[in-house]
Amino acid sequence: MLDLIIKNGLCYIEGKLKKQDIGIINGKISSSGHYSEIIEHAPNNVIVYNHQPHLIMPGFIVVTGIPHIARMQ
């Protein structure tokens, strides 16, 4: 089951910025697409963050406004 949905973000996909919604399970991206498709697989208590108009960049962490690359384990 999804833990988190990030909606209305901009994702860099195939060389372009695209408006995309993302489903997260245990801290990992499990699905992407349109919100109406993702919410169908979510429990009633899923957390939803509206990230409009922010950029979603997996692997990056922003600390005091400065992006840092996260270490992948």
MINULO-223770 format. One record per atom (N, C-alpha, C): residue in three letters; x, y, z negated. Coordinates in steps of 0.2 Angstrom, whole numbers, plus 5000, padded with zeros to 4 digits. Each point is the difference from the previous one (the first is absolute). Layout:
N
+-----+------+------+------+
!  aa !    X !    Y !    Z !
+-----+------+------+------+
! ALA !    X !    Y !    Z !
...
+-----+------+------+------+
END
This chain:
73
+-----+------+------+------+
!  aa !    X !    Y !    Z !
+-----+------+------+------+
! MET ! 5004 ! 4994 ! 5000 !
! MET ! 4996 ! 5006 ! 5000 !
! MET ! 5004 ! 5006 ! 5000 !
! LEU ! 4998 ! 5005 ! 5003 !
! LEU ! 5004 ! 5007 ! 5001 !
! LEU ! 5000 ! 5003 ! 4993 !
! ASP ! 5006 ! 5003 ! 4998 !
! ASP ! 5001 ! 5004 ! 4994 !
! ASP ! 4999 ! 5007 ! 5002 !
! LEU ! 5001 ! 5002 ! 5006 !
! LEU ! 5001 ! 5008 ! 5001 !
! LEU ! 4998 ! 5000 ! 5008 !
! ILE ! 4997 ! 5006 ! 5001 !
! ILE ! 4999 ! 5002 ! 5007 !
! ILE ! 5002 ! 5007 ! 5001 !
! ILE ! 5005 ! 5001 ! 5005 !
! ILE ! 5002 ! 5007 ! 5001 !
! ILE ! 4997 ! 5002 ! 5007 !
! LYS ! 4996 ! 5005 ! 4999 !
! LYS ! 4996 ! 5002 ! 5006 !
! LYS ! 5002 ! 5007 ! 5003 !
! ASN ! 4998 ! 5001 ! 5006 !
! ASN ! 5002 ! 5007 ! 5003 !
! ASN ! 5007 ! 5002 ! 5000 !
! GLY ! 5004 ! 4995 ! 5000 !
! GLY ! 5007 ! 5002 ! 5001 !
! GLY ! 5003 ! 5000 ! 5007 !
! LEU ! 5006 ! 5003 ! 5001 !
! LEU ! 5003 ! 4999 ! 5007 !
! LEU ! 5006 ! 4995 ! 4999 !
! CYS ! 5000 ! 4996 ! 5005 !
! CYS ! 5005 ! 4994 ! 5000 !
! CYS ! 5003 ! 5001 ! 5006 !
! TYR ! 5007 ! 4999 ! 5000 !
! TYR ! 5004 ! 5000 ! 5006 !
! TYR ! 5000 ! 4992 ! 5003 !
! ILE ! 4996 ! 5000 ! 5005 !
! ILE ! 4999 ! 4993 ! 5003 !
! ILE ! 5002 ! 5001 ! 5008 !
! GLU ! 5004 ! 4995 ! 5002 !
! GLU ! 5002 ! 5000 ! 5007 !
! GLU ! 5002 ! 5007 ! 5003 !
! GLY ! 5004 ! 5004 ! 4996 !
! GLY ! 5003 ! 5006 ! 5002 !
! GLY ! 4995 ! 5006 ! 5000 !
! LYS ! 4994 ! 4999 ! 4997 !
! LYS ! 4995 ! 5005 ! 4999 !
! LYS ! 4997 ! 5000 ! 4993 !
! LEU ! 4998 ! 5006 ! 4998 !
! LEU ! 4996 ! 5001 ! 4994 !
! LEU ! 4993 ! 4999 ! 5001 !
! LYS ! 4997 ! 4995 ! 4997 !
! LYS ! 4993 ! 4998 ! 5000 !
! LYS ! 4997 ! 5000 ! 4994 !
! LYS ! 4993 ! 5003 ! 5000 !
! LYS ! 4996 ! 4999 ! 4994 !
! LYS ! 4999 ! 4993 ! 4999 !
! GLN ! 5001 ! 4998 ! 4993 !
! GLN ! 5000 ! 4993 ! 4999 !
! GLN ! 4998 ! 4999 ! 4993 !
! ASP ! 4996 ! 4995 ! 4998 !
! ASP ! 4998 ! 4998 ! 4993 !
! ASP ! 5004 ! 4993 ! 4999 !
! ILE ! 5002 ! 5000 ! 4994 !
! ILE ! 5004 ! 4994 ! 4998 !
! ILE ! 4998 ! 4996 ! 4994 !
! GLY ! 4999 ! 4994 ! 5000 !
! GLY ! 4999 ! 4996 ! 4994 !
! GLY ! 5006 ! 4997 ! 4997 !
! ILE ! 5000 ! 5000 ! 4993 !
! ILE ! 5006 ! 4998 ! 4996 !
! ILE ! 4998 ! 4994 ! 4996 !
! ILE ! 5004 ! 4995 ! 5000 !
! ILE ! 4999 ! 4994 ! 4995 !
! ILE ! 5007 ! 4999 ! 4996 !
! ASN ! 5000 ! 5000 ! 4994 !
! ASN ! 5006 ! 4999 ! 4996 !
! ASN ! 5006 ! 5005 ! 5002 !
! GLY ! 4999 ! 5006 ! 5002 !
! GLY ! 5005 ! 5005 ! 5002 !
! GLY ! 5002 ! 4999 ! 5007 !
! LYS ! 4997 ! 4996 ! 5004 !
! LYS ! 5002 ! 4999 ! 5007 !
! LYS ! 4994 ! 5001 ! 5005 !
! ILE ! 5002 ! 5003 ! 5006 !
! ILE ! 4995 ! 5001 ! 5005 !
! ILE ! 4997 ! 4994 ! 5002 !
! SER ! 4994 ! 4999 ! 5000 !
! SER ! 4996 ! 4994 ! 5002 !
! SER ! 4996 ! 5001 ! 5006 !
! SER ! 4998 ! 5006 ! 5001 !
! SER ! 4996 ! 5001 ! 5006 !
! SER ! 5000 ! 5008 ! 5002 !
! SER ! 4999 ! 5001 ! 5006 !
! SER ! 4999 ! 5007 ! 5002 !
! SER ! 4995 ! 5000 ! 5006 !
! GLY ! 4997 ! 5006 ! 5000 !
! GLY ! 4995 ! 5001 ! 5005 !
! GLY ! 4995 ! 5006 ! 4998 !
! HIS ! 4994 ! 4999 ! 5001 !
! HIS ! 4994 ! 5005 ! 4998 !
! HIS ! 4998 ! 4998 ! 4993 !
! TYR ! 4998 ! 5005 ! 4997 !
! TYR ! 4998 ! 4999 ! 4993 !
! TYR ! 4994 ! 4995 ! 4999 !
! SER ! 4995 ! 5001 ! 5005 !
! SER ! 4994 ! 4996 ! 5000 !
! SER ! 5002 ! 4992 ! 5000 !
! GLU ! 5005 ! 4999 ! 5004 !
! GLU ! 5002 ! 4993 ! 5000 !
! GLU ! 5004 ! 4997 ! 4994 !
! ILE ! 5004 ! 5005 ! 4997 !
! ILE ! 5004 ! 4998 ! 4994 !
! ILE ! 4996 ! 4999 ! 4994 !
! ILE ! 4995 ! 5005 ! 4999 !
! ILE ! 4996 ! 5000 ! 4994 !
! ILE ! 4995 ! 4993 ! 5000 !
! GLU ! 4999 ! 4997 ! 5005 !
! GLU ! 4996 ! 4994 ! 5000 !
! GLU ! 5003 ! 4994 ! 4996 !
! HIS ! 5007 ! 5000 ! 5000 !
! HIS ! 5004 ! 4995 ! 4996 !
! HIS ! 5002 ! 5002 ! 4993 !
! ALA ! 4997 ! 5006 ! 4998 !
! ALA ! 5003 ! 5002 ! 4994 !
! ALA ! 4994 ! 4999 ! 4994 !
! PRO ! 5003 ! 4999 ! 4994 !
! PRO ! 4995 ! 4999 ! 4994 !
! PRO ! 4997 ! 5007 ! 4999 !
! ASN ! 4995 ! 5000 ! 4996 !
! ASN ! 4996 ! 5006 ! 4998 !
! ASN ! 5004 ! 5005 ! 4996 !
! ASN ! 5005 ! 4998 ! 4997 !
! ASN ! 5004 ! 5004 ! 4995 !
! ASN ! 5007 ! 5002 ! 5004 !
! VAL ! 5001 ! 4999 ! 5006 !
! VAL ! 5006 ! 5002 ! 5004 !
! VAL ! 5001 ! 5008 ! 4999 !
! ILE ! 5007 ! 5001 ! 4999 !
! ILE ! 5002 ! 5007 ! 5000 !
! ILE ! 5001 ! 5003 ! 5007 !
! VAL ! 4997 ! 5006 ! 5001 !
! VAL ! 5000 ! 5003 ! 5007 !
! VAL ! 5003 ! 5007 ! 4999 !
! TYR ! 5006 ! 5001 ! 5004 !
! TYR ! 5003 ! 5006 ! 5000 !
! TYR ! 4999 ! 5003 ! 5007 !
! ASN ! 4998 ! 5007 ! 5000 !
! ASN ! 4999 ! 5003 ! 5006 !
! ASN ! 5007 ! 5004 ! 5001 !
! HIS ! 5004 ! 4998 ! 5005 !
! HIS ! 5006 ! 5003 ! 5001 !
! HIS ! 5000 ! 5006 ! 5006 !
! GLN ! 4994 ! 5002 ! 5002 !
! GLN ! 5000 ! 5005 ! 5005 !
! GLN ! 5003 ! 5006 ! 4998 !
! PRO ! 5004 ! 5003 ! 5003 !
! PRO ! 5004 ! 4999 ! 5007 !
! PRO ! 5007 ! 4997 ! 4999 !
! HIS ! 5001 ! 4997 ! 4995 !
! HIS ! 5007 ! 4998 ! 4998 !
! HIS ! 5002 ! 4994 ! 5005 !
! LEU ! 5007 ! 4999 ! 5001 !
! LEU ! 5003 ! 4995 ! 5003 !
! LEU ! 5001 ! 4994 ! 4996 !
! ILE ! 4999 ! 4994 ! 5002 !
! ILE ! 5001 ! 4994 ! 4996 !
! ILE ! 5006 ! 4997 ! 5003 !
! MET ! 5005 ! 4999 ! 4996 !
! MET ! 5007 ! 4997 ! 5003 !
! MET ! 5002 ! 4994 ! 4995 !
! PRO ! 4998 ! 4994 ! 5001 !
! PRO ! 5002 ! 4995 ! 4996 !
! PRO ! 5008 ! 4999 ! 5000 !
! GLY ! 5002 ! 4999 ! 4994 !
! GLY ! 5007 ! 5000 ! 4998 !
! GLY ! 5003 ! 5006 ! 4998 !
! PHE ! 4996 ! 5006 ! 5000 !
! PHE ! 5003 ! 5006 ! 4998 !
! PHE ! 4996 ! 5002 ! 4993 !
! ILE ! 5004 ! 5003 ! 4996 !
! ILE ! 4997 ! 5003 ! 4993 !
! ILE ! 5002 ! 5007 ! 5000 !
! VAL ! 4995 ! 5004 ! 4998 !
! VAL ! 5001 ! 5007 ! 5000 !
! VAL ! 5001 ! 5002 ! 4993 !
! VAL ! 5006 ! 5003 ! 4998 !
! VAL ! 5002 ! 5002 ! 4993 !
! VAL ! 5001 ! 5007 ! 5000 !
! THR ! 4996 ! 5004 ! 4997 !
! THR ! 5001 ! 5007 ! 5000 !
! THR ! 5000 ! 5003 ! 5007 !
! GLY ! 4996 ! 4998 ! 5004 !
! GLY ! 5000 ! 5002 ! 5007 !
! GLY ! 5005 ! 4998 ! 5005 !
! ILE ! 5005 ! 4996 ! 4997 !
! ILE ! 5005 ! 4998 ! 5005 !
! ILE ! 4999 ! 4992 ! 5001 !
! PRO ! 4999 ! 4998 ! 5006 !
! PRO ! 4999 ! 4993 ! 5002 !
! PRO ! 5007 ! 4996 ! 4999 !
! HIS ! 4999 ! 4994 ! 4997 !
! HIS ! 5005 ! 4995 ! 4999 !
! HIS ! 4998 ! 4994 ! 5003 !
! ILE ! 5005 ! 4996 ! 5002 !
! ILE ! 4998 ! 4994 ! 5003 !
! ILE ! 5000 ! 4995 ! 4994 !
! ALA ! 4995 ! 4996 ! 5000 !
! ALA ! 4999 ! 4995 ! 4994 !
! ALA ! 5004 ! 4994 ! 5002 !
! ARG ! 5003 ! 4997 ! 4995 !
! ARG ! 5003 ! 4993 ! 5001 !
! ARG ! 4995 ! 4995 ! 5001 !
! MET ! 5001 ! 4996 ! 5005 !
! MET ! 4995 ! 4994 ! 5001 !
! MET ! 5003 ! 4994 ! 4996 !
! GLN ! 4996 ! 4997 ! 4997 !
! GLN ! 5003 ! 4994 ! 4996 !
! GLN ! 4997 ! 4993 ! 5004 !
+-----+------+------+------+
END
